[in-house]
Amino acid sequence: MRIEGEGKLLRIFIGESDHHEGVPLHEAIVRLARARGIAGATVLRGLEGFGANSLIHTTKVLRLSQDLPLVIEIVDREERITAILPELDAMVNEGLITLEKVHIIKYRRRD
C-alpha cells in the first residue's frame, strides 16, 4: 500500500485503565483499525496528564497512577478515517477524539 498527499490524523486520548468489552480500550481500537484496513495505528503512553475530571495522572513515585494517559494516533486517507468514526464514538465512553488534516509525505510497506 502506498499513501501520499492529503490525509487525516485521528488522535484518541484515553486512560490506561479504560476497557471495551473486557479488553483494554487501546487494544480494541488498534484491532478495529487493523480490521478495517487502516494504514496504521500507534499507541503512546504519557508520563503525566489530566482530562475533563482534572485529576492528575502521573508516573511519579509518590503518586503512582494505574491510569496513565494514552494517545492513539491513526493516519490514513480521509474516507477511511471517517468510516471508523461511528464505531470509535461507541467505544470511547470517556476521553477526547480529535481529527486534523495532514500531508502524508511517504507511507510504503516493505515488499
C-alpha distances in whole Angstrom, upper triangle without the diagonal:
4,7,10,14,15,14,16,18,19,22,24,27,29,32,31,34,32,31,30,31,32,29,28,27,24,23,23,21,18,19,18,15,14,15,14,10,11,8,11,15,18,21,24,28,30,34,36,35,37,36,38,41,41,42,40,38,38,38,42,44,47,44,42,39,38,36,34,31,27,25,21,19,16,13,11,12,16,16,14,16,19,18,19,22,25,24,24,27,29,27,29,32,33,31,29,26,25,22,22,20,18,17,13,14,11,8,6,6,9,10
4,7,10,13,12,15,16,19,22,24,27,30,32,32,35,33,33,31,33,35,31,30,28,25,25,25,23,20,21,21,17,16,18,16,13,12,9,12,16,18,22,24,28,30,33,35,35,37,36,38,41,41,41,40,38,38,38,42,44,47,45,42,40,39,36,34,31,28,25,22,19,16,13,10,11,15,15,14,16,19,19,20,22,26,25,25,28,30,29,29,33,34,31,29,26,24,21,20,18,16,14,10,10,8,6,5,7,10,11
4,7,9,9,12,13,16,19,22,25,27,30,31,33,31,31,30,32,34,31,29,27,24,24,24,21,19,21,20,16,16,18,16,13,11,8,11,14,17,21,23,26,28,32,33,33,34,33,35,38,38,39,38,36,37,37,40,43,45,43,41,38,37,35,32,29,26,23,20,16,13,10,8,8,11,13,12,13,16,17,18,20,23,23,23,25,28,27,27,31,31,29,26,23,21,18,17,14,12,10,7,8,7,5,7,10,13,15
4,7,8,12,13,17,19,23,26,29,32,32,35,33,34,33,35,36,33,32,29,26,27,27,24,22,24,23,19,19,22,19,16,14,12,14,17,19,22,24,27,29,32,34,33,34,33,35,39,39,40,38,37,37,38,41,44,46,44,42,40,39,36,33,30,27,24,21,17,15,11,9,9,12,14,14,15,18,19,20,22,25,26,25,27,30,29,29,33,33,30,27,24,21,18,16,13,10,8,5,6,6,7,9,13,16,17
4,7,10,13,16,19,22,25,29,32,33,36,34,34,33,36,37,34,33,30,27,28,28,25,23,25,24,20,21,23,21,18,16,14,16,18,20,23,24,28,29,33,34,33,34,33,34,38,38,39,38,37,37,38,41,44,46,44,42,40,39,36,34,30,27,24,22,18,16,12,10,9,11,13,14,15,17,19,20,21,25,26,25,26,29,29,29,32,32,29,26,23,20,16,14,11,8,5,5,7,8,10,13,16,19,21
4,7,10,13,17,20,23,26,30,31,34,32,32,31,34,36,33,31,28,26,27,27,23,22,24,23,19,21,23,20,18,15,14,16,17,19,22,23,27,28,31,32,30,31,30,31,35,35,36,36,35,36,37,40,43,45,42,41,38,38,34,32,29,26,22,20,16,14,10,9,7,8,11,12,12,14,16,18,18,22,23,22,24,27,27,26,29,29,26,23,20,17,13,11,7,6,5,6,9,11,12,15,18,22,24
4,7,10,13,17,20,23,26,27,30,28,28,27,30,32,29,27,24,22,23,23,19,18,21,19,15,17,19,16,15,12,11,13,14,16,19,20,24,25,29,29,28,29,27,28,32,32,34,33,32,33,34,37,40,42,39,38,35,34,31,29,25,22,19,16,13,10,7,6,4,5,9,9,9,11,13,14,15,18,19,18,20,23,23,23,26,26,23,20,16,14,10,9,6,5,6,6,10,11,11,15,17,21,23
4,6,10,13,16,19,23,24,27,25,25,24,27,29,26,25,21,19,21,20,17,16,19,17,14,16,18,16,15,11,11,12,12,14,17,18,21,22,26,26,24,25,23,25,28,29,30,30,29,30,31,34,37,39,36,35,32,31,28,26,22,19,16,14,10,8,6,6,6,5,9,9,7,9,12,12,12,16,17,15,17,20,20,19,22,22,19,16,13,10,7,6,5,5,8,9,13,14,13,17,19,23,25
4,6,10,13,16,20,21,24,22,23,22,26,27,24,22,19,16,18,18,15,14,17,16,13,16,18,16,15,12,11,11,10,11,13,14,18,19,22,22,21,22,20,22,25,26,27,26,25,26,27,30,34,35,32,31,28,28,24,22,19,16,12,10,7,6,5,7,9,9,12,11,8,11,13,13,12,16,17,14,16,19,18,17,20,20,17,14,10,8,6,5,6,6,9,10,13,14,14,17,19,22,25
4,7,10,13,17,18,21,18,19,19,22,24,21,19,16,14,16,15,12,12,15,14,11,14,16,15,15,11,12,11,9,11,12,13,16,17,21,21,19,19,18,19,22,23,24,24,23,24,26,29,32,33,30,29,26,25,22,20,16,13,10,8,6,5,6,9,11,10,12,11,7,9,12,10,9,13,13,11,12,16,15,13,17,16,13,11,7,6,5,7,9,10,13,13,17,17,16,19,20,24,27
4,7,10,13,15,18,16,17,18,21,22,20,17,14,12,15,15,11,12,15,14,13,16,18,17,17,14,14,12,10,10,10,10,13,14,17,17,15,16,14,16,19,20,21,20,19,20,22,25,28,30,27,25,22,22,18,16,13,10,6,6,5,7,9,12,14,14,16,14,11,13,15,13,11,15,14,11,12,16,14,12,15,14,11,8,6,5,6,9,12,12,15,16,19,19,18,21,22,26,28
4,6,10,12,14,12,14,14,18,19,17,14,11,9,12,12,9,11,14,13,12,16,18,17,18,15,16,14,11,10,9,10,12,13,16,16,14,14,12,14,17,18,18,18,17,19,20,24,27,28,24,23,20,19,15,14,10,8,5,5,7,9,12,14,17,16,18,16,12,14,15,12,11,13,13,9,10,13,11,9,12,10,7,6,4,7,9,12,15,16,19,19,22,23,21,24,24,27,30
4,7,10,12,11,13,15,18,19,17,14,11,10,13,14,12,13,17,16,16,19,21,20,21,18,19,17,13,12,10,10,10,10,13,13,10,10,9,11,13,14,15,14,13,15,17,20,23,24,21,20,16,16,12,11,7,6,5,7,9,12,15,18,20,20,21,20,16,17,19,16,14,16,16,12,12,15,12,9,11,9,5,5,6,8,12,14,18,18,22,22,25,25,24,27,27,30,33
4,7,9,7,10,12,15,16,14,11,8,8,12,12,11,13,16,16,16,19,21,21,22,20,21,18,15,13,10,10,10,10,13,12,11,10,9,11,12,14,13,13,12,14,16,19,22,23,19,18,14,13,9,9,6,5,6,8,11,14,18,20,23,22,24,22,18,19,20,17,15,17,15,12,12,14,11,8,9,7,5,7,9,12,15,18,21,22,25,25,28,28,26,29,29,31,34
4,5,5,9,12,15,15,13,10,9,9,12,13,13,15,17,18,18,21,23,23,25,22,24,20,17,15,11,11,9,9,12,11,10,9,9,12,12,13,12,11,9,11,13,16,19,19,16,14,11,9,5,6,5,6,8,11,14,17,21,24,26,26,27,25,22,23,24,20,19,20,18,15,15,16,13,10,11,9,8,10,13,15,19,21,25,25,28,28,30,30,29,31,30,33,36
4,6,8,12,15,13,11,8,8,8,10,12,13,14,16,17,18,20,22,23,25,22,23,20,16,14,11,10,8,9,11,12,12,12,13,15,15,16,14,13,10,11,12,16,17,19,16,13,10,7,5,5,6,6,10,11,15,18,21,24,27,27,28,26,23,25,25,21,21,22,19,16,18,18,14,12,13,12,11,14,15,18,21,23,26,27,29,29,31,30,28,30,29,32,34
4,6,10,13,11,10,7,8,9,11,13,14,16,17,18,20,22,23,24,26,24,26,23,19,17,14,14,12,13,15,14,14,14,14,16,15,16,14,14,11,13,14,17,18,19,16,14,10,7,5,8,9,10,13,14,18,20,24,27,30,29,30,27,25,26,26,22,22,22,20,17,18,17,14,12,12,11,12,15,17,20,23,26,29,30,33,32,34,34,31,33,32,34,37
4,7,10,10,9,6,5,8,10,10,11,14,15,16,17,20,21,22,24,22,24,21,18,17,14,14,13,14,17,16,15,14,13,15,15,17,15,16,13,16,17,20,22,23,19,17,13,11,8,10,10,10,12,13,17,18,22,25,27,27,27,25,22,23,23,19,18,18,16,13,14,13,10,9,9,8,9,13,14,18,21,24,27,28,31,30,33,33,30,32,31,34,36
4,7,6,5,4,4,8,9,8,10,13,13,14,16,18,18,20,22,21,23,21,18,17,15,16,16,17,20,20,19,18,17,18,18,20,19,20,17,19,20,24,25,26,22,20,17,13,11,13,13,12,14,14,18,19,23,25,27,27,27,24,22,23,22,18,18,17,15,13,14,12,9,9,9,10,12,15,16,20,22,25,28,29,32,31,34,33,30,32,31,33,35
4,5,5,6,5,9,9,7,9,12,12,12,15,16,16,17,20,20,22,20,17,18,16,18,18,20,23,23,22,21,19,20,20,23,22,23,21,23,24,27,29,30,26,24,20,17,15,17,16,15,16,15,18,18,22,23,26,25,25,22,20,21,19,16,16,15,12,11,12,10,6,8,9,11,13,16,16,19,21,25,28,29,31,30,33,33,30,31,30,33,34
4,6,8,8,12,11,9,12,14,13,13,16,18,17,18,21,21,24,22,20,21,19,22,21,24,26,26,25,24,23,23,23,26,25,26,24,26,27,30,31,32,29,26,23,19,18,20,20,18,20,18,21,21,25,26,28,27,27,24,22,23,21,18,18,17,13,13,14,11,9,11,12,14,17,19,19,23,25,28,31,32,34,33,36,35,32,33,32,34,36
4,7,9,12,11,9,13,15,14,15,18,19,18,21,23,23,26,23,21,21,18,21,20,22,25,25,24,24,23,24,23,26,24,25,22,24,25,28,28,30,26,24,21,17,16,18,19,18,19,19,22,22,26,28,30,30,29,26,25,25,24,20,21,20,16,16,17,15,12,13,14,16,18,20,21,25,27,30,33,33,36,34,37,36,33,34,32,34,36
4,6,8,7,6,10,11,11,12,15,16,16,18,20,20,22,20,17,17,15,17,17,20,22,23,23,23,22,23,23,25,24,24,21,23,23,26,27,29,26,23,20,16,15,17,17,15,17,15,19,19,23,24,27,27,27,24,22,24,22,18,19,19,15,14,16,15,11,13,14,15,17,19,19,23,24,27,30,30,33,31,34,32,29,30,29,31,32
4,6,5,6,9,10,11,12,15,16,17,19,20,19,21,18,15,15,12,14,13,16,18,19,19,19,19,20,20,22,21,21,18,19,19,23,24,25,22,20,16,13,12,13,13,11,13,13,16,17,21,23,26,26,26,23,21,23,22,18,19,19,16,14,16,15,11,11,13,13,14,16,17,20,22,25,28,28,31,29,32,31,28,29,28,30,32
4,5,5,6,9,10,10,12,14,15,16,19,17,19,17,13,13,11,13,13,15,18,19,18,18,17,18,19,21,20,20,17,19,20,24,25,27,23,21,17,15,12,13,12,10,11,10,14,15,18,20,23,23,23,20,18,19,19,15,15,15,12,10,12,12,8,8,10,11,11,13,13,17,19,22,25,25,28,27,30,29,26,27,27,29,31
4,5,5,6,9,10,11,12,14,15,17,15,17,13,10,9,7,10,10,13,16,17,17,17,17,19,20,21,20,20,17,18,19,23,24,26,23,21,17,15,12,12,11,8,9,7,10,12,16,18,21,21,22,19,16,19,18,15,15,16,14,11,13,14,10,10,13,13,12,13,13,15,17,20,22,22,25,24,26,25,23,24,23,26,28
4,5,5,6,9,10,11,12,14,16,15,16,13,10,10,9,12,13,16,19,20,20,21,20,22,23,25,24,23,20,21,21,25,26,28,26,23,20,17,15,15,14,11,12,10,13,13,17,19,22,22,23,19,17,20,19,15,16,17,14,12,15,15,11,12,15,16,15,17,16,19,20,22,25,24,26,25,27,26,23,24,22,24,27
4,6,5,6,9,10,10,12,14,14,16,14,12,12,11,15,16,19,22,23,22,22,21,22,23,25,25,25,22,24,24,28,29,31,28,25,22,19,17,17,16,13,13,11,14,13,17,18,21,21,21,17,16,18,16,13,14,14,11,10,13,12,9,10,13,15,15,16,15,18,19,22,24,24,27,25,28,27,24,25,23,26,28
4,5,5,6,9,10,11,13,11,13,11,9,10,10,13,15,17,21,22,21,21,19,21,23,24,24,24,22,23,24,27,29,31,28,26,22,20,17,17,15,12,11,8,10,10,13,15,17,18,18,14,12,14,14,10,11,12,9,7,11,11,8,9,13,14,13,14,12,15,15,18,20,21,23,22,25,24,21,22,21,24,26
4,5,5,6,9,10,11,9,11,8,6,8,8,12,14,17,21,22,22,23,22,23,25,26,26,25,23,24,24,28,30,32,29,26,23,21,19,18,16,12,11,8,9,9,12,14,17,18,18,14,13,16,15,12,13,15,12,11,14,15,12,13,16,17,16,16,14,16,17,19,20,20,22,20,23,21,18,19,18,21,23
4,5,5,6,9,10,10,12,10,9,11,12,15,17,21,24,25,25,26,25,26,28,29,29,28,26,27,27,31,32,34,31,29,26,23,21,21,19,16,15,12,13,12,15,15,18,19,19,15,14,17,15,12,14,15,12,12,15,15,12,14,18,19,18,19,17,19,19,22,23,23,25,22,25,23,20,20,19,21,23
4,5,5,6,9,9,12,11,10,13,13,17,19,22,26,26,26,26,24,25,27,29,29,29,27,28,28,32,34,36,33,30,27,24,22,22,20,17,16,12,13,11,14,14,16,17,16,12,11,13,11,8,11,12,9,9,12,12,10,13,16,18,17,18,15,17,17,20,21,22,24,22,25,23,20,21,20,23,24
4,6,5,6,5,8,7,7,10,12,16,18,21,25,26,25,26,24,26,28,29,29,29,27,28,28,32,34,36,33,31,28,25,23,22,20,16,14,11,11,8,10,10,13,14,13,10,9,12,10,8,10,12,10,10,13,14,12,14,18,19,18,17,15,16,15,17,18,18,20,18,21,19,16,17,17,20,21
4,5,5,6,8,7,8,11,13,17,20,23,26,28,27,28,27,29,31,32,32,31,29,30,30,34,36,38,35,32,29,27,25,24,22,18,17,13,13,10,12,12,14,16,15,11,12,15,13,11,14,16,13,13,17,17,15,17,21,22,21,21,18,19,18,20,21,20,21,19,21,19,16,16,15,17,19
4,6,8,11,11,12,15,16,20,23,26,29,31,30,30,29,30,32,34,34,34,31,32,32,36,38,40,37,34,31,29,27,26,24,21,19,16,16,13,15,14,16,17,15,12,13,15,12,10,14,15,12,13,17,16,15,18,21,23,22,22,20,21,20,22,23,23,24,22,24,22,19,19,17,20,21
4,6,9,10,12,15,17,21,24,26,30,31,30,30,29,30,32,34,34,34,32,33,34,37,39,41,38,36,33,30,28,27,25,21,19,16,15,12,13,11,13,14,12,8,10,11,9,8,11,13,11,12,15,16,15,17,21,23,22,21,18,19,18,20,20,20,21,20,22,21,17,18,17,20,21
4,6,8,11,14,17,21,24,27,30,32,31,32,30,31,34,35,35,35,33,34,34,38,40,42,39,37,34,32,29,28,26,22,20,16,15,12,12,10,11,13,12,8,10,13,11,10,14,16,14,15,18,19,18,20,24,25,24,23,20,20,18,20,20,19,20,17,20,18,14,14,14,17,17
4,6,8,12,14,18,21,24,27,29,28,29,27,29,31,32,33,32,30,31,31,35,38,40,37,35,32,30,27,26,23,19,17,13,11,8,8,6,9,11,10,7,8,11,10,9,12,15,14,13,17,18,17,18,22,23,21,20,17,17,15,16,16,15,16,14,17,15,12,13,13,17,18
4,7,11,14,17,21,23,27,28,28,29,28,30,33,33,34,33,31,31,31,35,37,40,37,35,32,30,28,26,24,20,17,13,11,8,7,6,9,12,12,9,10,13,13,13,15,18,17,16,20,21,20,21,25,25,23,21,18,18,16,16,16,14,14,12,14,12,8,9,10,13,15
4,7,10,13,17,20,23,25,25,26,25,28,30,31,31,30,27,28,27,31,34,36,33,31,28,27,24,23,20,16,14,10,8,6,7,8,11,14,15,11,11,15,15,13,15,18,17,15,19,20,19,19,23,23,21,19,17,17,15,16,16,14,15,13,15,13,10,11,11,14,16
4,7,10,13,16,20,21,21,23,22,24,27,27,27,26,23,24,24,28,30,32,30,27,25,23,21,19,16,13,10,7,6,5,7,9,13,15,16,13,11,15,15,13,14,17,16,13,17,18,16,16,20,20,17,16,14,14,14,15,16,15,17,14,17,15,13,14,14,17,20
4,6,10,13,16,18,18,20,20,23,25,25,25,23,21,21,21,24,27,29,27,24,22,20,18,16,14,10,8,6,5,7,9,12,16,18,19,16,14,18,19,16,17,20,18,15,18,20,17,17,20,19,17,16,15,15,15,16,17,16,18,16,18,17,14,16,16,18,21
4,7,10,13,15,15,17,17,20,22,22,21,20,17,17,17,21,23,26,23,21,18,17,15,12,10,7,6,4,7,9,12,15,19,20,22,19,16,19,20,17,17,20,18,15,18,19,16,15,18,17,15,14,14,15,16,17,19,18,21,19,21,20,18,20,19,22,25
4,6,10,12,13,15,16,19,21,20,19,17,15,14,14,18,20,23,20,18,16,15,13,10,8,6,5,6,8,11,14,18,21,22,24,22,19,22,23,20,20,22,21,18,20,21,18,17,19,17,15,14,14,15,17,18,20,19,21,20,22,21,20,22,21,24,27
4,7,9,10,13,15,18,19,18,17,15,12,11,11,14,17,19,17,15,12,12,10,7,6,5,7,9,11,15,18,21,25,25,27,25,22,25,26,22,22,24,23,19,21,22,19,17,19,17,14,15,16,17,19,21,23,22,24,24,25,25,23,25,25,27,30
4,6,7,10,12,16,17,16,14,12,9,8,9,12,15,17,15,13,11,12,10,6,5,6,8,11,13,17,19,23,26,27,29,27,24,26,27,24,23,26,24,21,22,24,21,18,20,17,14,15,16,17,19,21,23,23,25,25,26,26,25,28,28,30,33
4,7,11,14,17,18,16,14,11,8,6,6,8,12,14,12,11,10,11,10,7,7,9,11,15,17,20,23,27,30,30,33,31,27,30,31,28,27,29,28,24,25,27,24,21,22,19,17,18,19,20,23,24,26,26,28,28,29,29,29,31,31,32,36
4,7,11,14,14,12,10,7,5,4,7,9,12,13,11,10,9,11,10,7,7,10,12,16,18,21,24,28,31,31,33,31,28,30,31,28,27,29,28,24,24,26,23,20,21,17,15,16,18,19,22,23,26,26,29,29,31,31,31,33,33,35,39
4,7,11,11,9,8,6,5,7,10,12,15,16,13,13,11,13,10,8,6,9,11,15,17,20,23,27,29,29,31,30,26,27,29,26,24,26,26,22,22,24,21,18,18,15,12,13,16,17,20,21,25,25,28,28,30,31,30,33,34,36,39
4,7,7,5,5,5,6,9,13,14,17,17,14,14,12,13,10,9,8,11,12,16,18,22,24,28,30,29,31,30,26,27,29,26,24,25,25,21,20,22,20,17,16,12,10,11,15,16,20,22,25,26,29,30,32,33,32,35,36,38,42
4,6,5,7,8,9,12,16,18,21,20,17,17,14,15,12,11,9,11,12,15,17,20,23,26,28,27,29,28,24,24,26,24,21,22,22,18,17,19,18,14,13,9,7,8,12,14,18,20,23,25,28,29,32,33,32,35,35,38,41
4,5,8,10,12,16,19,21,24,23,19,20,17,18,14,14,12,14,15,18,20,22,25,28,30,28,29,28,25,25,27,24,21,22,22,19,17,18,18,14,12,9,8,9,13,15,18,21,25,26,30,31,34,35,34,37,38,41,44
4,6,9,11,15,18,19,22,21,17,18,15,16,13,14,13,16,17,20,22,25,28,31,33,31,33,31,28,28,29,27,24,24,24,21,19,20,19,16,14,10,10,12,16,18,22,24,28,30,33,34,37,38,37,40,40,43,46
4,6,9,12,16,17,20,18,15,16,14,16,13,13,12,16,17,20,23,26,28,32,34,32,34,33,29,30,31,29,26,27,27,23,22,23,22,18,17,13,12,14,17,19,23,25,28,30,33,34,37,38,37,40,41,43,46
4,6,10,13,14,16,15,11,13,11,13,10,11,11,15,17,20,23,26,29,32,35,34,35,34,30,31,33,29,27,28,27,24,23,24,22,19,17,14,13,15,19,21,24,27,30,31,35,35,38,38,37,40,40,43,46
4,6,10,11,13,12,9,11,9,11,10,9,10,13,16,19,22,25,28,32,34,33,36,34,30,31,33,30,28,29,28,25,24,26,23,20,19,16,14,16,19,21,24,26,30,30,33,34,36,37,36,39,39,41,44
4,7,9,12,12,8,8,6,8,6,6,7,11,14,17,20,24,27,30,33,32,34,32,29,30,32,29,27,28,27,23,23,24,22,19,18,15,14,16,19,21,24,26,29,29,33,33,35,35,34,36,36,38,42
4,5,9,9,7,6,6,9,8,6,8,12,15,18,21,24,27,31,34,34,36,34,31,32,34,31,29,31,29,26,26,27,24,21,22,18,17,18,21,23,26,27,30,30,33,33,34,35,34,36,36,38,41
4,6,9,7,5,6,9,9,7,10,13,16,19,22,25,28,32,35,35,37,35,32,34,35,32,31,33,31,27,28,29,26,23,24,21,19,21,23,25,28,29,32,31,34,33,35,35,34,35,35,37,40
4,6,5,6,8,11,12,11,13,16,19,22,25,29,31,35,38,38,41,38,35,37,39,35,34,36,34,31,32,32,29,27,27,24,22,24,26,28,31,32,35,34,37,36,37,38,37,39,38,40,43
4,6,5,9,12,14,13,16,19,22,25,28,31,34,38,41,42,44,41,38,40,41,38,37,38,37,33,34,35,31,29,29,26,25,27,29,31,34,35,38,37,40,39,40,40,39,41,40,42,45
4,6,9,13,15,14,17,21,24,27,30,33,36,40,43,43,45,43,40,42,43,39,38,39,38,34,35,35,32,29,29,26,25,27,30,32,35,36,39,39,42,42,43,43,42,44,43,45,48
4,6,10,11,11,14,18,21,24,27,31,34,37,40,40,42,40,37,38,39,36,34,36,34,31,31,31,29,26,25,22,22,24,27,29,32,34,37,37,39,39,41,41,40,42,42,43,47
4,7,9,9,13,16,19,22,25,29,32,35,39,39,40,38,35,37,38,34,33,34,32,29,30,30,27,24,24,21,21,23,26,28,31,33,36,36,38,38,39,39,38,40,39,40,44
4,5,6,10,13,16,19,22,26,29,33,36,35,37,35,32,33,34,31,29,30,29,25,26,26,23,21,20,18,17,20,22,25,28,30,33,33,36,36,37,37,36,38,37,39,42
4,6,10,12,16,18,22,24,28,31,34,34,36,33,30,32,32,29,28,29,26,23,24,24,21,19,18,16,16,19,22,24,27,30,33,33,36,35,37,36,35,36,35,37,40
4,7,9,13,15,19,22,25,28,31,31,32,30,27,28,29,25,24,25,23,20,21,21,18,15,15,13,13,15,18,21,24,26,29,30,33,32,34,34,32,34,34,36,39
4,7,10,13,16,20,23,26,30,29,31,29,26,27,28,25,24,25,24,20,21,22,19,16,17,14,13,15,17,19,22,24,27,27,30,29,31,31,30,32,31,34,37
4,7,10,13,17,20,23,26,26,28,26,22,24,25,22,21,23,21,18,18,20,17,14,15,12,10,11,13,15,18,20,23,24,27,26,28,29,27,30,29,32,35
4,7,10,13,17,20,23,23,25,22,19,21,23,19,18,20,19,15,17,18,15,13,14,12,10,11,12,14,16,18,21,21,24,23,26,25,24,26,26,28,31
4,6,10,13,16,20,19,22,19,16,18,20,17,16,19,17,14,15,17,15,12,15,13,10,9,10,11,13,15,17,17,20,20,22,22,21,23,23,26,29
4,7,10,13,17,17,19,16,13,16,17,14,14,16,15,12,14,16,13,12,15,14,11,11,9,10,12,14,16,16,19,18,20,20,18,20,20,23,26
4,7,10,14,14,16,14,11,14,16,13,13,17,16,13,15,18,16,14,18,17,14,12,10,10,10,11,13,12,15,14,17,16,15,17,18,21,24
4,7,10,11,13,10,8,11,13,11,11,15,14,12,15,17,16,15,19,18,16,14,11,11,10,11,12,11,13,12,15,15,13,15,16,19,22
4,7,9,11,9,8,11,13,12,13,17,16,14,17,20,19,18,22,22,19,17,13,12,10,10,10,8,10,9,12,12,10,13,14,18,21
4,6,8,6,6,10,11,11,13,16,16,15,18,20,20,20,23,24,21,19,15,14,11,11,10,9,10,8,12,11,9,12,14,18,20
4,6,6,6,9,10,12,13,16,17,17,19,21,21,22,25,26,23,21,17,15,12,11,10,9,10,9,13,13,11,14,16,20,21
4,6,5,6,9,10,11,14,16,15,17,20,20,20,23,24,22,19,15,13,10,10,9,10,11,11,15,16,15,17,20,23,25
4,6,5,6,9,10,13,14,15,16,19,20,20,23,25,23,20,17,16,12,13,12,14,15,15,18,18,17,19,20,24,25
4,5,5,7,9,12,12,13,15,17,17,18,22,23,22,19,16,15,13,14,13,14,15,14,18,17,15,17,18,22,23
4,5,6,7,10,11,10,12,15,15,15,19,20,18,16,12,11,9,11,11,12,14,14,18,18,16,18,19,23,25
4,6,5,8,10,10,11,14,15,16,19,20,18,16,12,12,10,12,12,14,16,17,20,21,19,21,23,26,28
4,6,7,8,10,11,13,14,16,19,21,20,18,14,15,13,15,16,17,19,19,22,22,20,22,23,26,27
4,6,5,6,9,10,11,12,16,17,17,15,12,13,12,15,16,18,20,19,23,23,20,22,22,26,27
4,5,5,6,9,10,10,13,15,14,12,9,11,10,13,15,17,20,20,24,24,22,24,25,28,30
4,5,5,6,9,10,12,15,15,14,12,13,13,17,19,21,24,24,28,28,25,27,28,31,33
4,5,5,6,9,11,14,15,14,12,15,15,18,20,22,25,24,28,27,25,26,26,30,31
4,5,5,6,9,11,11,11,9,12,12,16,18,20,23,23,26,26,24,26,26,29,31
4,6,6,8,10,10,10,8,11,13,17,19,21,25,25,29,29,27,29,29,33,34
4,6,7,10,12,13,12,15,17,20,23,25,28,28,31,31,29,31,31,34,36
4,6,9,10,12,11,15,17,20,23,24,27,27,30,30,28,29,29,32,34
4,6,7,8,9,12,15,18,22,23,26,26,30,30,28,30,30,33,35
4,7,9,11,15,17,21,24,26,30,30,33,33,31,33,33,36,39
4,7,10,13,17,20,24,25,29,29,33,33,31,34,34,37,39
4,7,10,14,17,21,22,26,26,29,30,28,31,31,34,37
4,7,10,13,17,19,22,23,26,27,26,29,30,33,36
4,7,10,14,16,19,20,24,24,23,26,27,30,33
4,7,10,13,16,18,21,22,21,25,26,30,32
4,7,10,13,15,18,20,19,22,24,28,30
4,6,10,12,16,18,18,21,24,27,30
4,7,10,13,15,16,19,22,26,28
4,6,9,12,13,16,19,23,25
4,6,9,11,15,18,21,23
4,6,7,11,14,17,20
4,7,10,14,16,19
4,6,10,13,15
4,7,10,13
4,7,9
4,6
4
